[in-house]
């Protein structure tokens, strides 16, 4: 048209764009338009065929099959020995350069339920904690971690959307609270995740999601969950019980951090020994590493017989399962008897009376400034935060 020519000046507007007047070949233009029109009609025909009523059942069947296979794939992944773990990296986080020691905190936070309740696994009746207690404890633990000012924090027993703690995602809450401290990288691995636990009788645990979590000021290269040997019990009980694991998170250009929580209530049946053997086998052979967490085992410097009789029954009569890690082949936080600090406080005691939280590092590493940190307002968990430089 005259109008379009006036806008395009020396160009002719065609349905599929503009071309210079002096380059237009009428035959080529007609052929091009016909070709593009044919392609459009072909696409329209394919679209009509794709929604044809006769093809809809096949489409719905394909969608249903994919939806049905998804949980099966999830189950298959669930039982793999090693699988990816949740990983959140901050693009702005620095990379660890090794110019100074790492300041580390290790803490079993007892799912941020506080210590006012006497829980059923400790001889009490409580299963869940009041929402007010959970919220206050999450905040207090976050403040305590901020006060410690560690470069990396290894947490055990962190609930994520569990019924007993009112489905609070404690990792998300702590990450938000600790973001100003620089702990902006994180990883998480579940070791008790069951849709419904029908125990104990008076109040079921219900939905449970208990995790290991590692927080870091430095970028994490990866995050993997390594399955550890299970308690010697029936397959039915195993469906509902904890599946102990290790959370492996190598720092970019730094050591591999291995966070773990080993079996309690094994009664010295060899489960913890097998778990430690698996941990040792999975440690990097040619790069530095740090292994720490709640081992539910005493140091070689303690005698289980000195504990109350009911508590002593949870530990083996002979050597502690962690003895192989104290043989000098790697560095141990509590290697010297005088360096040991008690980390666990039973419900019946006023203060910690035993050491079940440990840290080990690859040969050549050195621990310094080890302490059990005091938290404002008293005890926040049955375990106390262990802090050290390595």
C-alpha positions in Angstrom: 0.0 0.0 0.0 1.0 3.7 -0.4 1.0 4.0 3.4 3.3 1.0 4.0 5.6 2.1 1.2 5.9 5.5 2.8 6.9 4.0 6.1 9.3 1.5 4.5 10.5 4.0 1.9 12.7 1.8 -0.4 11.5 -1.5 1.2 8.4 -3.6 0.3 6.5 -5.0 3.3 5.7 -8.6 2.9 3.7 -11.0 5.2 7.0 -12.4 6.6 9.2 -9.3 6.8 10.6 -6.6 4.7 13.0 -6.9 1.7 14.8 -4.3 -0.4 13.0 -3.5 -3.6 16.0 -4.0 -5.8 16.5 -7.6 -4.4 12.9 -8.8 -4.9 12.4 -11.6 -7.4 8.6 -12.1 -8.0 9.0 -15.8 -8.7 11.1 -16.3 -5.6 8.8 -14.3 -3.5 5.7 -16.3 -4.6 7.6 -19.5 -3.9 8.8 -18.3 -0.5 5.2 -17.3 0.5 3.9 -20.6 -0.7 6.5 -22.6 1.2 5.9 -20.7 4.5 2.2 -21.0 4.1 2.6 -24.8 3.7 4.7 -25.0 6.8 2.0 -23.0 8.8 -0.7 -25.3 7.5 1.4 -28.3 8.4 1.9 -27.1 12.0 -1.9 -26.4 12.3 -2.7 -29.9 11.0 -0.3 -31.5 13.5 -1.8 -29.5 16.3 -5.3 -30.6 15.3 -4.2 -34.2 15.2 -2.5 -33.9 18.6 -5.8 -32.9 20.3 -8.0 -35.2 18.2 -10.3 -37.2 20.5 -9.0 -40.4 19.2 -5.4 -39.6 20.4 -6.5 -38.2 23.8 -6.6 -41.6 25.6 -3.0 -42.3 24.5 -1.9 -38.9 25.7 -3.7 -39.3 29.1 -2.2 -42.8 29.4 1.3 -41.4 28.8 0.8 -38.7 31.5 -0.6 -41.2 34.0 2.3 -43.6 33.4 4.9 -40.8 33.9 3.1 -39.7 37.1 3.0 -43.3 38.4 6.7 -43.9 37.6 7.8 -40.8 39.4 7.4 -42.2 43.0 9.0 -45.4 41.9 12.0 -43.5 40.6 12.1 -41.7 44.0 11.9 -44.9 45.9 14.8 -46.4 43.8 16.9 -43.3 44.5 16.0 -43.4 48.2 17.7 -46.8 48.6 20.9 -46.0 46.7 24.0 -46.1 48.9 25.2 -42.7 47.7 22.9 -40.1 46.2 22.9 -36.3 45.8 21.8 -34.3 48.8 20.1 -30.9 49.0 22.6 -28.1 48.2 22.2 -24.3 48.3 25.1 -22.2 47.2 25.4 -18.4 47.4 27.0 -17.1 44.2 28.5 -14.3 46.2 30.1 -16.5 48.8 33.9 -16.7 48.9 36.1 -19.7 48.2 38.1 -21.2 51.1 41.8 -20.5 50.3 43.4 -22.3 53.3 45.2 -19.1 54.5 43.8 -19.6 58.0 42.3 -22.4 60.0 38.6 -23.2 59.8 36.5 -22.4 62.8 34.0 -25.2 63.2 30.9 -25.8 65.3 29.3 -29.2 65.7 25.9 -29.5 67.4 23.1 -32.0 67.8 20.2 -29.6 68.3 17.5 -32.2 69.3 15.1 -30.9 66.6 14.9 -27.5 68.3 12.4 -28.8 70.7 14.1 -27.4 73.8 14.7 -29.3 77.1 11.5 -28.7 79.0 9.9 -31.9 77.6 10.9 -35.4 78.8 10.8 -37.3 75.6 9.7 -40.9 75.3 13.1 -42.2 74.0 14.7 -40.9 77.2 12.2 -42.5 79.5 9.5 -39.8 79.4 6.2 -39.5 77.7 6.6 -36.4 75.4 6.6 -36.9 71.6 6.0 -33.4 70.3 6.9 -30.0 71.6 4.7 -26.9 72.0 4.9 -24.6 69.0 6.0 -21.7 71.3 9.0 -23.8 72.5 10.0 -24.7 68.9 9.9 -21.1 67.7 11.9 -19.9 70.7 14.5 -22.6 70.5 15.0 -22.1 66.8 15.6 -18.4 67.5 17.9 -19.1 70.4 20.0 -21.7 68.6 20.3 -19.3 65.6 21.5 -16.6 68.0 24.0 -19.0 69.7 25.4 -20.0 66.3 25.8 -16.4 65.3 27.6 -15.7 68.6 30.0 -18.6 68.0 30.8 -17.1 64.6 32.0 -20.3 63.0 33.0 -20.7 59.3 31.2 -24.0 59.0 28.5 -25.5 61.2 27.6 -29.2 61.3 24.1 -29.8 62.7 22.3 -33.1 63.6 18.7 -33.7 64.4 17.3 -30.8 62.4 13.6 -31.2 61.7 12.1 -30.2 58.4 8.3 -30.2 58.2 7.8 -32.9 60.9 4.5 -33.2 62.8 6.2 -33.3 66.2 7.6 -29.8 65.6 4.6 -28.3 63.9 5.9 -28.8 60.3 8.4 -25.9 60.8 11.3 -26.1 58.3 14.0 -25.5 60.8 16.8 -25.4 58.2 15.0 -22.6 56.3 14.4 -20.7 59.5 18.0 -20.9 60.6 19.3 -20.0 57.2 17.2 -16.9 57.1 18.3 -15.9 60.7 21.9 -16.6 60.0 22.2 -15.0 56.5 23.6 -11.8 58.0 26.5 -13.8 59.5 27.7 -15.0 56.2 26.5 -18.6 56.6 24.8 -18.5 53.2 25.8 -21.9 51.8 24.0 -25.0 53.0 23.4 -28.7 52.4 20.9 -31.1 53.9 20.3 -34.9 54.0 17.4 -36.7 55.6 18.1 -39.7 57.8 14.6 -40.2 59.3 12.0 -39.4 56.7 8.8 -41.5 56.9 5.2 -40.4 55.9 3.8 -41.7 59.1 5.4 -43.4 62.2 2.7 -45.2 64.3 4.7 -45.1 67.5 4.5 -44.6 70.5 1.0 -45.8 71.3 -0.2 -42.8 73.3 0.9 -40.3 70.6 2.2 -41.2 67.2 5.3 -39.5 65.9 3.4 -39.2 62.6 5.1 -37.5 59.7 8.9 -37.2 60.3 11.7 -35.5 58.4 14.9 -35.3 60.4 18.1 -34.1 58.7 21.8 -33.5 58.9 22.6 -30.0 57.8 25.9 -28.2 57.1 26.1 -24.5 56.9 29.1 -22.7 55.5 30.5 -19.2 54.8 32.4 -20.8 51.9 31.2 -22.2 48.6 30.4 -25.9 48.6 31.5 -27.9 45.6 28.9 -30.7 46.0 26.7 -32.4 48.5 26.1 -36.2 48.8 24.3 -38.5 51.1 26.1 -41.7 52.0 24.0 -44.5 53.5 25.4 -46.2 56.6 24.7 -49.7 57.9 21.3 -50.0 59.7 20.4 -51.5 63.1 20.0 -55.2 63.3 16.2 -55.4 63.3 13.3 -56.6 61.3 12.6 -55.2 57.8 9.2 -53.9 59.1 10.9 -51.9 61.8 13.4 -50.6 59.3 10.6 -49.1 57.3 9.8 -46.8 60.1 13.1 -46.3 61.8 16.1 -44.0 61.2 18.4 -44.6 58.3 21.7 -43.3 59.6 23.9 -41.6 57.0 26.7 -39.2 56.4 26.4 -35.8 54.6 29.5 -35.2 52.5 30.2 -31.6 51.4 33.6 -30.7 49.9 34.5 -27.0 50.1 35.6 -25.6 46.8 39.4 -25.9 46.9 39.1 -27.0 50.5 38.6 -30.1 52.7 35.6 -32.4 52.5 33.3 -32.0 55.4 31.6 -35.2 56.6 28.7 -34.6 59.0 27.1 -37.7 60.7 24.9 -39.0 63.5 25.4 -42.7 64.3 23.0 -45.1 65.9 21.8 -44.9 69.4 20.2 -47.7 71.4 22.3 -50.3 69.5 23.3 -52.0 72.8 26.7 -52.7 71.5 25.4 -55.0 68.8 28.2 -54.0 66.3 26.0 -51.5 64.3 28.1 -48.5 65.3 31.3 -50.4 64.6 30.0 -51.2 61.1 29.0 -47.5 60.6 32.4 -46.3 61.5 34.0 -48.8 59.2 31.9 -47.5 56.4 32.7 -43.9 57.2 36.5 -44.7 57.2 36.2 -46.5 53.9 34.4 -43.5 52.3 36.9 -40.8 53.4 39.0 -39.2 50.7 42.4 -40.9 50.3 44.4 -38.1 48.7 42.7 -34.9 49.9 42.0 -33.3 53.3 38.8 -34.1 55.2 37.0 -33.4 58.5 34.6 -35.9 60.0 32.5 -34.7 62.9 29.1 -35.2 64.5 27.2 -37.2 67.2 28.8 -40.7 67.2 26.8 -42.0 70.2 30.0 -43.6 71.4 32.3 -42.7 74.3 35.9 -41.7 73.9 38.7 -44.2 74.8 39.3 -42.2 77.9 35.8 -43.0 79.4 34.4 -46.1 81.1 30.8 -46.9 80.4 30.6 -48.8 83.7 31.0 -45.4 85.5 27.6 -44.3 84.0 24.3 -45.0 85.5 23.4 -48.7 84.9 20.5 -47.9 82.5 22.8 -45.6 80.4 25.7 -48.0 80.5 23.6 -50.7 78.8 23.6 -48.6 75.6 27.4 -48.9 75.2 29.5 -52.0 74.5 31.4 -53.7 77.4 34.7 -53.7 75.5 36.5 -51.0 73.5 34.5 -48.0 72.2 33.5 -48.3 68.5 35.4 -45.0 67.8 38.7 -46.6 69.0 40.0 -47.1 65.4 39.7 -43.4 64.8 41.9 -42.7 67.9 44.7 -45.0 66.7 46.9 -42.2 65.5 46.2 -42.6 61.8 44.3 -39.4 61.8 43.9 -36.3 64.0 41.3 -36.6 66.8 39.8 -33.6 68.7 39.8 -35.5 72.1 43.1 -37.3 71.5 44.5 -36.3 74.9 42.5 -37.3 78.0 42.9 -33.9 79.6 41.5 -32.2 76.4 38.2 -34.1 76.6 35.0 -32.1 77.4 31.6 -33.6 78.2 29.1 -32.9 75.5 25.9 -34.7 76.4 23.5 -33.9 79.3 21.0 -36.6 80.2 17.5 -35.6 81.3 18.3 -36.7 84.9 21.5 -34.8 85.2 22.1 -31.1 85.9 25.2 -30.9 83.5 26.8 -32.9 80.7 28.5 -36.0 82.0 29.9 -37.8 78.9 31.4 -37.2 75.5 29.6 -38.6 72.5 30.3 -35.8 70.0 33.6 -36.2 68.2 35.7 -34.6 65.4 38.5 -36.2 63.4 40.6 -34.8 60.5 43.0 -36.2 57.9 46.6 -37.0 58.9 48.6 -33.8 59.4 45.7 -31.6 60.5 45.9 -29.9 63.9 43.0 -29.1 66.2 43.2 -26.0 68.5 41.0 -24.1 70.9 38.5 -26.9 71.5 35.7 -26.0 73.8 32.1 -26.8 74.6 30.3 -23.4 74.1 28.0 -22.1 76.7 24.7 -20.9 75.4 22.8 -17.8 76.7 19.9 -18.8 78.9 21.2 -22.2 79.7 21.0 -25.5 77.8 19.1 -25.4 74.5 19.5 -29.1 73.7 20.6 -32.4 75.3 23.9 -31.9 73.4 26.1 -28.9 73.7 27.8 -27.1 70.8 31.4 -28.3 70.3 33.6 -25.5 68.8 37.2 -25.8 67.5 39.7 -24.6 64.9 41.3 -27.0 62.5 
